[in-house]
Amino acid sequence: MFCPNCGAQLEPDAQYCNSCGAPVVHDAAAKAARPAQPSPGVTAPISYAQPSAAPAERGRQGDRGAKDDEGRGHTGRTIVLTMVATIAALAVAGAALVFAGVLPNPLAAPAGGTANEATAQGADPNDAGAQPGAAADDAKADTEKNDSAKADDSAKADDAAKADDSAKAEAPAPTSFKGITTATASSTLGTDGINTYDPENVLDGNPSTCWAEGVNSVGVGESITLSGDGEQLFSGFRIRNGYQKSEAVYNNNARATELEVQVDGKKVMTVTPTSNNFSRIDEYSLPKPTAGTSITFVIKKAVVGDRYEDTSISEIVVY
C-alpha cells in the first residue's frame, strides 16, 4: 500500500502517512486507484503518477519535504509574531514619551491656535503681518533705512571734513615775529649840533645814542612806536632806560620810571624800568604773545635828571 500524496509505502491498516502525514483513505476507489500489475510478457504503460524513485527513497525525500515545509511554517509565524511584538513595544514607548512631555501630543491644538481661532479673535488673515514673506519685507525695509541713514551720516561726515579742510586752507598762516624796521615818536628833542635824539636811535644797537622826548617837562604821555613788515607776533622786549652814553650823562638826563606797553594802540601791560642803575638792561615778557602791526611805549612816570628834564631811552629790542 502506498501514500496517495507522496508515494511512500504504508502499512495495510495505516490511517496517516508516516512520511508526509496525509490521511489514508481505505475504500474501493483508493484500491482501484493503485497501479495495476502488468501481465507477464506485456509492457505496462508508464503512468504519470508513477514515482520516479524507489519507494524507500521517495519516503526519505518526503520526510525532508515535510520537515522543510514545517520549518518554513514555523519561521514565518515567528517573524510575524516578532513584528507584532516590536510594533506594540514602540507604540507603548511613544505613548510614555508623550505622557512625559518629551514628545509633542499630535492630537493637541497648536500653541498659537488655528487660523480660524485667530480670525475669531479679531486677527485679519489678510493682514500684512500674517502674510508669508511680510516679515522678510519689513526686515528688508529696515535694512534699507539703516543703509540710507549710514550713507547720510557718512555724507555729512565727509562734508564736515571737507569744510574743516577748506577752513584750514583759507585760514592765514600762524603769525610769527618778523622784526622791527621802523621807529616813530610823538615828539623828539632837537639836535644840539653834535648829537641827534631821533627815535631810530633805539634800534641802532649803540647805547651811546638815544631817543629823547621834545616837550617842556619830563614828557609824561609822550611815546615811541616800533613796527615792522605787516602783522607779527610780539612776545617780549629788552630796554636800556635813560641816556647811557656815560654814567654822568645818564645821571644828568631824566629817566622813565613807568612805561605803558601797547600793541596796535591797546594796552597789554605796564612796566617799571630801572632808573638809577647805569648800564642796566631790563627784560620783560608780555602776558601772552600778542599779534599786531606795532608796539608802543608810553611814558607814564619819569624822574628828572641832575641837569635836564628830557626823558630818554637808549635801546629797545623787541622779540
Backbone torsions as a table, in degrees:
resi	resn	phi	psi	omega
1	MET	NA	138.2	-175.7
2	PHE	-124.8	150.6	178.9
3	CYS	-71.4	127.6	179.4
4	PRO	-68.6	-12.3	-176.3
5	ASN	-94.8	-50.9	-175.8
6	CYS	-114.1	-8.9	177.7
7	GLY	83.9	7.1	178.9
8	ALA	-71.5	147.8	179.5
9	GLN	-72.5	135.0	-175.2
10	LEU	-118.9	160.6	170.9
11	GLU	-71.1	152.9	-176.9
12	PRO	-59.6	-33.5	-177.6
13	ASP	-105.7	19.3	-178.3
14	ALA	-68.5	137.3	177.6
15	GLN	-94.4	-27.7	179.6
16	TYR	-134.8	151.6	178.5
17	CYS	-74.0	130.0	178.8
18	ASN	-71.0	-15.7	-178.2
19	SER	-92.9	-52.7	-175.6
20	CYS	-109.7	-10.1	177.7
21	GLY	81.8	8.8	-179.9
22	ALA	-73.2	144.8	178.0
23	PRO	-68.0	148.8	-179.0
24	VAL	-108.7	125.6	-179.3
25	VAL	-98.1	125.2	179.0
26	HIS	-104.5	88.4	176.6
27	ASP	-144.5	175.0	-175.9
28	ALA	-65.3	-34.4	-179.2
29	ALA	-66.0	-37.6	179.6
30	ALA	-66.7	-43.4	179.6
31	LYS	-62.7	-40.1	179.7
32	ALA	-65.5	-26.0	-177.3
33	ALA	-76.9	-17.7	-179.9
34	ARG	-62.4	149.3	-177.4
35	PRO	-66.8	137.6	-179.5
36	ALA	-76.2	145.9	179.6
37	GLN	-80.2	129.4	180.0
38	PRO	-69.0	146.8	178.8
39	SER	-74.2	149.8	-179.6
40	PRO	-59.5	132.2	177.5
41	GLY	83.9	-1.0	-179.4
42	VAL	-117.1	128.1	180.0
43	THR	-79.8	119.9	-178.2
44	ALA	-78.4	140.3	177.0
45	PRO	-65.6	147.7	-179.2
46	ILE	-76.7	122.6	179.6
47	SER	-85.9	141.8	179.4
48	TYR	-66.1	-17.8	-178.5
49	ALA	-93.4	-2.7	-176.7
50	GLN	-69.8	127.9	179.2
51	PRO	-64.8	145.1	-177.8
52	SER	-83.4	-8.8	-178.8
53	ALA	-126.2	168.0	177.2
54	ALA	-61.9	150.5	-179.2
55	PRO	-55.2	-42.5	-178.1
56	ALA	-63.7	-42.7	-179.8
57	GLU	-66.4	-39.8	177.3
58	ARG	-61.8	-34.0	177.4
59	GLY	-62.4	-43.1	179.7
60	ARG	-65.0	-42.9	178.0
61	GLN	-62.8	-39.0	178.4
62	GLY	-62.9	-38.4	178.2
63	ASP	-60.7	-46.3	-178.8
64	ARG	-64.0	-40.8	-180.0
65	GLY	-62.7	-41.8	-179.9
66	ALA	-65.5	-42.0	179.3
67	LYS	-64.8	-40.6	178.4
68	ASP	-62.6	-44.8	178.9
69	ASP	-62.3	-39.7	179.1
70	GLU	-65.1	-40.1	178.5
71	GLY	-64.3	-43.2	179.1
72	ARG	-63.7	-37.1	178.7
73	GLY	-64.7	-45.2	178.3
74	HIS	-63.1	-41.8	-179.4
75	THR	-62.6	-45.1	179.3
76	GLY	-60.1	-44.3	179.3
77	ARG	-63.7	-36.9	179.5
78	THR	-64.4	-41.8	179.8
79	ILE	-64.0	-43.8	-179.7
80	VAL	-62.0	-46.9	-179.3
81	LEU	-62.9	-38.2	179.1
82	THR	-63.5	-43.3	179.1
83	MET	-63.7	-43.0	179.4
84	VAL	-61.5	-44.1	-179.8
85	ALA	-63.9	-40.0	179.3
86	THR	-63.8	-45.1	179.1
87	ILE	-61.5	-42.5	179.7
88	ALA	-63.0	-41.7	179.8
89	ALA	-64.0	-40.9	178.5
90	LEU	-64.5	-39.3	178.9
91	ALA	-63.1	-43.7	179.5
92	VAL	-63.6	-42.4	179.6
93	ALA	-64.2	-42.3	178.2
94	GLY	-62.3	-42.2	179.1
95	ALA	-62.5	-37.9	179.3
96	ALA	-65.9	-40.9	179.2
97	LEU	-66.3	-38.7	177.0
98	VAL	-64.2	-43.3	-179.6
99	PHE	-63.5	-36.9	-179.9
100	ALA	-77.2	-9.2	179.3
101	GLY	88.4	2.6	179.7
102	VAL	-70.6	-41.3	177.9
103	LEU	-109.3	147.5	178.5
104	PRO	-70.4	148.8	177.7
105	ASN	-79.6	116.6	-178.0
106	PRO	-66.1	-18.5	-179.0
107	LEU	-90.5	-10.0	-178.4
108	ALA	-77.8	151.3	179.1
109	ALA	-73.6	149.0	177.1
110	PRO	-57.7	149.7	-177.8
111	ALA	-60.2	-35.2	-177.4
112	GLY	-86.6	0.3	-177.9
113	GLY	83.2	166.7	179.3
114	THR	-83.4	172.5	178.0
115	ALA	-62.8	-36.2	178.8
116	ASN	-66.7	-39.1	178.2
117	GLU	-63.9	-41.3	178.5
118	ALA	-61.6	-40.3	178.5
119	THR	-66.6	-39.5	-179.6
120	ALA	-64.5	-30.4	-179.7
121	GLN	-82.4	2.0	174.8
122	GLY	105.7	0.8	179.9
123	ALA	-80.3	137.5	178.8
124	ASP	-89.8	115.3	-179.0
125	PRO	-63.5	-18.9	177.9
126	ASN	-89.4	1.5	-179.0
127	ASP	-62.9	147.1	-176.0
128	ALA	-58.6	-33.0	-178.9
129	GLY	-69.3	-24.0	-178.7
130	ALA	-92.0	-8.3	-177.6
131	GLN	-77.5	138.2	174.8
132	PRO	-61.0	133.1	179.3
133	GLY	88.8	-8.4	-179.6
134	ALA	-65.6	-40.5	178.7
135	ALA	-62.6	-39.2	178.3
136	ALA	-65.0	-39.0	177.6
137	ASP	-63.5	-42.4	178.7
138	ASP	-62.5	-44.1	179.2
139	ALA	-61.8	-39.3	179.0
140	LYS	-64.6	-41.6	179.0
141	ALA	-63.3	-42.4	178.2
142	ASP	-62.3	-41.6	179.3
143	THR	-62.3	-41.7	178.8
144	GLU	-63.8	-39.9	177.9
145	LYS	-63.2	-44.1	179.4
146	ASN	-62.4	-42.7	178.6
147	ASP	-62.3	-40.1	179.3
148	SER	-65.0	-42.0	179.6
149	ALA	-64.2	-41.5	178.5
150	LYS	-63.8	-42.1	178.8
151	ALA	-62.9	-38.8	179.6
152	ASP	-66.4	-43.7	178.3
153	ASP	-62.5	-41.9	179.4
154	SER	-63.1	-40.5	178.8
155	ALA	-64.2	-41.7	178.6
156	LYS	-63.1	-42.3	179.6
157	ALA	-63.0	-40.9	178.3
158	ASP	-63.2	-43.0	179.5
159	ASP	-62.6	-42.1	179.9
160	ALA	-63.6	-42.1	179.3
161	ALA	-64.2	-41.1	178.7
162	LYS	-64.5	-41.8	179.2
163	ALA	-63.2	-39.9	179.6
164	ASP	-65.6	-44.0	177.9
165	ASP	-62.2	-39.0	179.4
166	SER	-65.3	-41.5	179.7
167	ALA	-63.7	-39.8	178.9
168	LYS	-65.3	-38.5	-178.9
169	ALA	-67.2	-35.6	-178.1
170	GLU	-81.8	-21.2	-178.3
171	ALA	-66.8	141.5	179.6
172	PRO	-68.3	154.0	178.3
173	ALA	-63.0	148.1	179.5
174	PRO	-54.7	138.4	-179.5
175	THR	-72.5	138.1	175.7
176	SER	-128.7	168.8	179.0
177	PHE	-78.8	125.5	-175.8
178	LYS	-103.8	-20.9	179.5
179	GLY	116.0	161.6	-179.8
180	ILE	-106.3	131.9	-179.9
181	THR	-125.8	-15.0	-174.4
182	THR	-133.3	144.5	176.4
183	ALA	-134.4	131.2	176.5
184	THR	-131.7	160.3	-177.6
185	ALA	-140.4	156.4	178.6
186	SER	-71.9	-27.5	175.5
187	SER	-157.8	156.5	-177.9
188	THR	-141.9	135.4	175.6
189	LEU	-68.8	136.1	-179.7
190	GLY	-70.8	161.8	-178.7
191	THR	-69.3	150.9	175.6
192	ASP	-100.9	14.4	-178.7
193	GLY	91.3	-17.7	179.6
194	ILE	-117.7	-47.5	-175.9
195	ASN	-113.4	150.8	172.8
196	THR	-115.2	154.6	-176.4
197	TYR	-126.0	34.3	-176.8
198	ASP	-67.7	154.2	-179.5
199	PRO	-62.7	-26.6	-180.0
200	GLU	-63.8	-16.6	-179.2
201	ASN	-63.2	-23.8	-178.9
202	VAL	-75.4	-7.3	-176.8
203	LEU	-107.8	-2.5	-172.4
204	ASP	-86.0	-3.3	179.2
205	GLY	73.2	12.2	-178.0
206	ASN	-115.2	111.8	-178.9
207	PRO	-70.5	-7.8	179.4
208	SER	-80.8	-5.9	175.9
209	THR	-115.5	161.6	-178.6
210	CYS	-155.6	165.3	166.0
211	TRP	-99.7	135.2	175.7
212	ALA	-128.3	133.3	179.2
213	GLU	-67.3	157.8	-170.7
214	GLY	-115.1	19.7	178.5
215	VAL	-96.7	165.0	179.9
216	ASN	-82.4	89.4	177.7
217	SER	153.4	-168.2	-180.0
218	VAL	-78.1	-1.0	172.9
219	GLY	79.5	33.4	176.2
220	VAL	-62.6	129.4	-177.7
221	GLY	96.9	-15.1	177.5
222	GLU	-77.3	157.8	-173.3
223	SER	-149.9	161.3	173.3
224	ILE	-127.8	135.5	-175.4
225	THR	-121.2	134.3	179.2
226	LEU	-116.9	140.3	-178.9
227	SER	-148.2	170.0	179.9
228	GLY	-136.8	-140.8	-176.3
229	ASP	-97.1	91.1	178.6
230	GLY	75.2	-162.1	-176.7
231	GLU	-73.8	144.0	177.9
232	GLN	-153.4	172.4	-174.5
233	LEU	-104.3	118.5	179.2
234	PHE	-97.0	129.1	-179.1
235	SER	-116.7	-30.1	-178.7
236	GLY	-176.1	-175.7	-179.2
237	PHE	-160.6	162.6	171.5
238	ARG	-121.3	142.6	-176.2
239	ILE	-137.3	138.5	171.6
240	ARG	-110.2	102.1	-173.7
241	ASN	-76.9	145.9	178.0
242	GLY	83.0	-179.9	-179.3
243	TYR	-96.8	104.7	-169.7
244	GLN	-102.0	36.9	175.3
245	LYS	-66.0	-38.0	174.7
246	SER	-158.3	169.4	-179.3
247	GLU	-67.0	-36.8	179.5
248	ALA	-65.6	-45.5	177.9
249	VAL	-61.7	-40.3	179.1
250	TYR	-56.8	-46.5	-177.4
251	ASN	-73.9	-26.0	-177.8
252	ASN	-76.7	-22.0	-175.4
253	ASN	-108.5	156.3	-179.7
254	ALA	-70.3	149.9	179.0
255	ARG	-129.6	145.7	178.5
256	ALA	-73.3	140.8	174.9
257	THR	-111.6	-9.7	176.3
258	GLU	-154.6	129.0	179.0
259	LEU	-126.0	138.0	172.8
260	GLU	-99.9	131.8	-177.4
261	VAL	-104.2	127.9	179.9
262	GLN	-125.0	146.4	171.9
263	VAL	-118.1	119.4	-176.0
264	ASP	52.7	40.8	175.9
265	GLY	82.9	-1.1	-179.0
266	LYS	-107.9	130.2	-178.1
267	LYS	-65.7	133.7	176.8
268	VAL	-118.3	-24.2	179.5
269	MET	-172.3	169.4	173.8
270	THR	-128.7	136.8	-178.4
271	VAL	-126.9	158.0	177.8
272	THR	-123.1	86.1	-177.3
273	PRO	-66.5	158.4	178.8
274	THR	-65.3	134.7	-176.9
275	SER	-123.8	3.7	-178.9
276	ASN	-136.4	29.2	-178.3
277	ASN	-139.4	102.0	-179.5
278	PHE	-61.4	141.9	179.3
279	SER	68.2	12.3	179.2
280	ARG	-77.6	138.9	173.8
281	ILE	-116.3	121.5	178.3
282	ASP	-101.3	138.4	-179.7
283	GLU	-124.9	138.7	-177.0
284	TYR	-138.2	147.6	173.5
285	SER	-110.2	138.7	175.4
286	LEU	-65.7	151.9	179.2
287	PRO	-52.0	-34.8	173.7
288	LYS	-156.1	150.8	177.9
289	PRO	-55.5	133.0	-174.8
290	THR	-127.7	129.7	179.9
291	ALA	-85.6	140.7	177.9
292	GLY	-177.5	175.4	179.2
293	THR	-97.1	-15.9	-178.2
294	SER	-153.4	158.0	174.8
295	ILE	-129.3	133.3	-173.2
296	THR	-123.1	143.0	177.6
297	PHE	-118.7	117.0	-175.1
298	VAL	-107.6	130.2	178.4
299	ILE	-75.0	117.3	178.3
300	LYS	-102.0	-33.5	177.4
301	LYS	-146.9	154.3	179.2
302	ALA	-154.9	159.0	176.8
303	VAL	-112.7	136.6	-177.6
304	VAL	-72.7	142.4	178.1
305	GLY	-79.0	175.4	-179.2
306	ASP	-65.0	-29.5	-178.0
307	ARG	-125.1	-29.4	-174.2
308	TYR	-127.3	157.3	178.1
309	GLU	-113.5	17.4	178.2
310	ASP	-83.5	112.1	179.9
311	THR	-72.6	131.3	-173.8
312	SER	-128.3	153.6	173.3
313	ILE	-135.8	128.1	-175.8
314	SER	-85.5	-46.4	-175.7
315	GLU	-142.9	142.7	170.1
316	ILE	-136.1	123.4	176.3
317	VAL	-116.4	117.2	-177.5
318	VAL	-102.8	144.3	176.2
319	TYR	-143.5	NA	NA
